[in-house]
């Protein structure tokens, strides 16, 4: 009798285990989650997925691999599946609401990038003025410095440099008619990256050179820019401006558009520089912000406008005594800072504040100063793959004669449009 009772007990336990295991298999499902994006995201390993069961509100968090996948076993039920990643000013997010899990399957979640202004990023230096060297006027040694004037790390990915299409030594025109809500831009050059590639810590900076070489080897008043963080490289620049050579040790800005077919900072400063970050991808932004105008010859030309609310920082530069109508709205710069003329080797620099902070009251008349002589940014260390400095083969006949003083030599300018 005791043997029979023990046998019966063992049978009951085995049955419970069997049915329990069947119940577990029947009531759970394994999800393979695949996250994708229209943006060029090369590594999803910092993204996370939240799986929230709507009845119990139980949450499971999973990390993705570099390709954007993960697996998780859950009870069958109804869930909200969310995937994303964010830093100070860039966010990726996608979700599937009220998703019914009835079987093991692959679930695709598409994330969309949204961008807010990286507060704290300002111009520290802008050198557009150029200098005269033995009668030759320099432009390839132009540069600007972006500085994190805030208290948190920001990311410079997607920050786009431009100059105003309106030259502020001109009277009001179709470009200024859009102020103060929008600024008509003449060019777009963006820092590359997918949102998390180029962090800028508080008190740190990014140097962007027109050409990242040691210019002082060729011209007595030029400086070494071989240590710049980025440069502008334009292999397809119009032939009358010479040829461009890429320094492979320095990443290039993304050249989206220029009304002149070449990067331009006028040496007298009437085209006010500013930086912004689009709220969408650049292709969509440009499609949504096209601006057409007519020249004095009656030709229809186009460029693009930038909502003032997207502008991170801008400085109303100009030529002393010639400023007529501002190019930037007061929301970007209440004042202005000028150079005394073309090719005077004058640098526009933001004044120092307290601690790591630079002065920033949104008024360049008090925040900035004009100083003689630019800053050198030599190469930090020699590349293991490249030796020496790449030289830019620009000849006097092709470059200096065709483009000695900036926008005056360009067909598309404020002086060439219908008022």
JOPEJO-V593993 format. One record per residue. N is the residue number from 1. RES is the residue in one small letter. SS is DSSP state (H for helix, E for strand, C for the rest). BURIAL is + if it has 9 or more other ideal C-beta (glycine too) atoms within 8 Angstrom, else -. D_FIRST is the distance of its C-alpha to the first C-alpha in Angstrom with 1 decimal. Layout:
# JOPEJO-V593993
n:res:ss:burial:d_first
N:RES:SS:BURIAL:D_FIRST
N:RES:SS:BURIAL:D_FIRST
This chain:
# JOPEJO-V593993
n:res:ss:burial:d_first
1:x:C:-:0.0
2:x:H:-:3.8
3:x:H:-:5.4
4:x:H:-:5.1
5:x:H:-:6.2
6:x:H:-:8.7
7:x:H:-:9.8
8:x:H:-:10.5
9:x:H:-:12.4
10:x:H:-:14.3
11:x:H:-:15.3
12:x:H:-:16.6
13:x:H:-:18.5
14:x:H:-:20.0
15:x:H:-:21.0
16:x:H:-:22.7
17:x:H:-:24.5
18:x:H:-:25.6
19:x:H:-:26.9
20:x:H:-:28.3
21:x:H:-:30.2
22:x:H:-:31.5
23:x:H:-:32.6
24:x:H:-:34.5
25:x:H:-:36.2
26:x:H:-:37.1
27:x:H:-:38.5
28:x:E:+:40.6
29:x:E:+:43.7
30:x:E:-:45.9
31:x:E:+:49.5
32:x:E:+:52.3
33:x:E:+:55.2
34:x:E:+:58.7
35:x:E:+:61.7
36:x:E:-:65.2
37:x:E:+:68.7
38:x:C:-:72.2
39:x:C:+:73.4
40:x:C:-:73.5
41:x:C:+:70.5
42:x:C:-:70.1
43:x:C:-:67.0
44:x:C:+:64.3
45:x:C:-:62.4
46:x:C:-:63.6
47:x:C:+:62.5
48:x:E:+:59.3
49:x:E:+:57.1
50:x:E:+:55.5
51:x:E:+:52.5
52:x:E:+:52.1
53:x:E:+:49.3
54:x:C:+:51.1
55:x:C:-:48.1
56:x:C:-:46.9
57:x:C:-:50.1
58:x:C:-:48.2
59:x:E:-:50.6
60:x:E:+:50.1
61:x:E:-:53.1
62:x:E:+:53.7
63:x:E:+:56.6
64:x:C:+:58.2
65:x:C:+:59.2
66:x:C:-:62.8
67:x:C:-:62.6
68:x:C:+:61.2
69:x:E:+:57.6
70:x:E:+:54.2
71:x:E:-:50.5
72:x:E:+:48.1
73:x:E:-:44.7
74:x:E:+:44.4
75:x:E:-:42.4
76:x:C:+:43.8
77:x:E:+:46.3
78:x:E:+:50.0
79:x:E:+:51.9
80:x:E:+:55.3
81:x:E:+:56.1
82:x:E:+:59.1
83:x:E:+:60.7
84:x:E:+:63.8
85:x:E:+:65.7
86:x:E:-:68.8
87:x:C:+:71.3
88:x:C:+:74.2
89:x:C:+:76.0
90:x:E:+:74.0
91:x:E:+:70.8
92:x:E:+:68.6
93:x:E:+:66.2
94:x:E:+:64.3
95:x:E:+:61.5
96:x:E:+:59.3
97:x:E:-:58.6
98:x:E:-:55.7
99:x:E:+:54.3
100:x:E:-:51.2
101:x:E:+:48.6
102:x:C:-:46.4
103:x:C:-:46.1
104:x:C:-:46.9
105:x:E:-:50.6
106:x:E:-:53.9
107:x:E:+:55.8
108:x:E:-:59.5
109:x:E:+:61.2
110:x:E:+:65.0
111:x:E:+:66.5
112:x:E:+:70.1
113:x:E:+:72.4
114:x:E:+:74.3
115:x:E:+:76.9
116:x:C:-:78.6
117:x:C:-:81.7
118:x:C:+:81.0
119:x:C:+:82.7
120:x:C:+:84.7
121:x:E:+:86.0
122:x:E:+:89.8
123:x:E:+:92.8
124:x:E:+:93.8
125:x:E:+:96.7
126:x:E:+:98.4
127:x:E:+:101.1
128:x:C:+:102.8
129:x:C:+:106.4
130:x:C:+:107.1
131:x:C:+:110.0
132:x:E:+:113.1
133:x:E:+:113.2
134:x:C:-:116.6
135:x:C:-:117.3
136:x:E:+:114.0
137:x:E:+:111.6
138:x:C:+:108.0
139:x:C:+:104.9
140:x:C:+:102.1
141:x:C:+:101.5
142:x:C:+:100.4
143:x:E:+:97.0
144:x:E:+:95.0
145:x:E:+:92.4
146:x:E:+:89.4
147:x:E:+:88.1
148:x:E:+:85.0
149:x:C:+:86.7
150:x:C:+:83.4
151:x:C:-:80.6
152:x:C:-:77.8
153:x:C:+:77.4
154:x:E:+:78.4
155:x:E:+:78.2
156:x:C:+:81.4
157:x:C:+:79.8
158:x:C:+:81.7
159:x:C:+:84.5
160:x:E:+:87.6
161:x:E:+:91.2
162:x:E:+:94.1
163:x:E:+:97.6
164:x:E:+:99.3
165:x:C:+:101.2
166:x:C:+:103.9
167:x:C:+:106.3
168:x:C:+:107.2
169:x:C:+:110.9
170:x:C:+:111.1
171:x:C:-:111.6
172:x:C:-:108.8
173:x:C:+:107.5
174:x:C:+:104.7
175:x:C:+:102.4
176:x:H:+:103.0
177:x:H:-:102.8
178:x:H:+:99.0
179:x:C:+:99.0
180:x:C:-:97.4
181:x:C:-:94.3
182:x:E:+:94.3
183:x:E:+:96.0
184:x:E:+:97.3
185:x:E:+:96.3
186:x:C:+:98.1
187:x:E:+:95.3
188:x:E:+:91.6
189:x:E:+:90.2
190:x:E:+:86.6
191:x:C:+:84.6
192:x:C:+:81.8
193:x:C:+:78.0
194:x:C:+:75.0
195:x:C:+:74.8
196:x:C:+:73.5
197:x:C:-:75.6
198:x:C:+:78.6
199:x:E:+:77.7
200:x:E:+:80.7
201:x:C:-:79.9
202:x:C:+:82.0
203:x:C:-:85.4
204:x:C:-:85.0
205:x:E:+:87.0
206:x:E:+:87.3
207:x:E:+:90.6
208:x:E:+:91.6
209:x:E:+:94.6
210:x:C:+:96.8
211:x:C:+:96.9
212:x:C:+:94.8
213:x:C:+:97.3
214:x:E:+:99.7
215:x:H:+:102.7
216:x:H:+:104.7
217:x:H:-:105.3
218:x:C:-:107.5
219:x:C:+:108.9
220:x:C:-:110.3
221:x:C:-:109.1
222:x:C:+:105.7
223:x:C:+:102.4
224:x:E:+:99.3
225:x:C:+:96.5
226:x:C:+:94.4
227:x:C:+:91.7
228:x:C:+:91.1
229:x:C:-:87.5
230:x:E:+:88.5
231:x:E:+:91.6
232:x:C:+:93.0
233:x:C:+:93.3
234:x:C:+:95.1
235:x:C:-:95.6
236:x:C:-:97.0
237:x:C:+:99.6
238:x:C:-:102.9
239:x:H:-:105.2
240:x:H:-:108.0
241:x:H:+:105.8
242:x:C:+:105.3
243:x:C:-:102.0
244:x:C:+:98.8
245:x:C:+:96.9
246:x:C:+:93.2
247:x:C:+:92.2
248:x:C:-:88.7
249:x:C:-:87.7
250:x:C:+:88.0
251:x:E:-:85.8
252:x:E:+:87.8
253:x:C:+:87.9
254:x:E:+:87.0
255:x:E:+:90.3
256:x:E:+:89.8
257:x:E:+:93.3
258:x:E:+:96.8
259:x:C:+:99.8
260:x:C:+:101.9
261:x:C:-:99.6
262:x:C:+:99.4
263:x:C:+:98.0
264:x:C:+:100.7
265:x:C:+:101.5
266:x:C:+:105.1
267:x:C:+:107.0
268:x:C:+:108.8
269:x:C:+:105.5
270:x:C:+:106.3
271:x:C:+:102.9
272:x:C:+:100.5
273:x:E:+:97.3
274:x:E:+:93.9
275:x:E:+:90.2
276:x:E:+:87.5
277:x:C:+:84.0
278:x:C:+:83.3
279:x:C:-:80.5
280:x:C:-:79.5
281:x:C:+:79.8
282:x:H:+:83.5
283:x:H:-:83.9
284:x:H:+:82.8
285:x:H:+:84.9
286:x:H:+:88.0
287:x:H:-:87.5
288:x:H:-:87.3
289:x:C:+:90.2
290:x:E:-:93.0
291:x:E:+:96.5
292:x:E:-:99.6
293:x:E:+:103.2
294:x:E:+:106.6
295:x:E:+:109.1
296:x:C:-:112.8
297:x:C:-:113.2
298:x:C:-:111.0
299:x:C:-:108.1
300:x:E:-:104.6
301:x:E:+:102.5
302:x:E:-:99.0
303:x:E:+:97.0
304:x:E:+:94.1
305:x:E:+:93.7
306:x:E:+:91.2
307:x:E:+:90.0
308:x:H:+:91.3
309:x:H:-:87.9
310:x:H:+:86.4
311:x:E:+:89.0
312:x:E:+:87.7
313:x:E:+:91.1
314:x:E:+:94.7
315:x:E:+:98.1
316:x:C:+:101.3
317:x:E:+:103.4
318:x:E:+:107.0
319:x:E:+:110.6
320:x:C:-:112.5
321:x:C:-:115.0
322:x:C:+:113.7
323:x:C:+:110.6
324:x:C:-:111.3
325:x:C:+:108.0
326:x:C:+:104.7
327:x:C:+:102.1
328:x:C:+:99.0
329:x:C:+:98.2
330:x:C:-:98.3
331:x:C:-:94.5
332:x:C:+:94.5
333:x:C:+:97.7
334:x:C:-:100.1
335:x:C:+:102.8
336:x:C:+:103.9
337:x:E:+:104.9
338:x:E:+:107.6
339:x:E:+:109.2
340:x:C:-:113.0
341:x:C:-:113.4
342:x:C:+:112.3
343:x:C:+:111.3
344:x:C:+:111.9
345:x:C:+:108.7
346:x:E:+:107.4
347:x:E:+:103.7
348:x:E:+:102.0
349:x:E:+:99.6
350:x:E:+:97.4
351:x:C:+:98.3
352:x:E:-:96.0
353:x:C:-:94.2
354:x:C:-:92.2
355:x:C:-:89.4
356:x:C:-:88.3
357:x:C:-:89.5
358:x:E:+:92.5
359:x:C:+:94.7
360:x:C:+:93.5
361:x:C:-:95.1
362:x:C:-:95.2
363:x:C:+:99.0
364:x:H:+:100.2
365:x:H:+:103.7
366:x:H:-:102.3
367:x:H:+:99.1
368:x:E:+:100.7
369:x:E:-:103.6
370:x:E:+:105.9
371:x:E:-:106.3
372:x:E:-:108.2
373:x:C:-:106.2
374:x:C:+:102.7
375:x:C:-:99.6
376:x:C:-:98.7
377:x:C:+:95.1
378:x:C:-:95.1
379:x:C:+:92.3
380:x:C:-:89.5
381:x:C:-:88.7
382:x:C:-:89.7
383:x:C:-:87.5
384:x:C:-:86.0
385:x:C:-:86.7
386:x:C:-:90.1
387:x:C:-:93.2
388:x:C:-:96.2
389:x:C:+:96.9
390:x:C:+:97.3
391:x:C:-:100.7
392:x:C:+:101.4
393:x:C:-:104.3
394:x:C:+:106.2
395:x:C:-:109.9
396:x:H:-:112.7
397:x:H:-:113.9
398:x:H:+:110.5
399:x:H:+:109.0
400:x:H:+:111.5
401:x:C:-:114.1
402:x:C:+:111.8
403:x:C:+:109.7
404:x:C:-:111.8
405:x:C:+:111.1
406:x:H:+:108.0
407:x:H:+:107.8
408:x:H:-:111.6
409:x:H:-:111.2
410:x:C:+:108.3
411:x:C:-:108.9
412:x:C:+:106.0
413:x:C:+:106.9
414:x:H:+:107.9
415:x:H:-:111.5
416:x:H:-:110.9
417:x:E:+:109.1
418:x:C:-:110.5
419:x:C:-:110.7
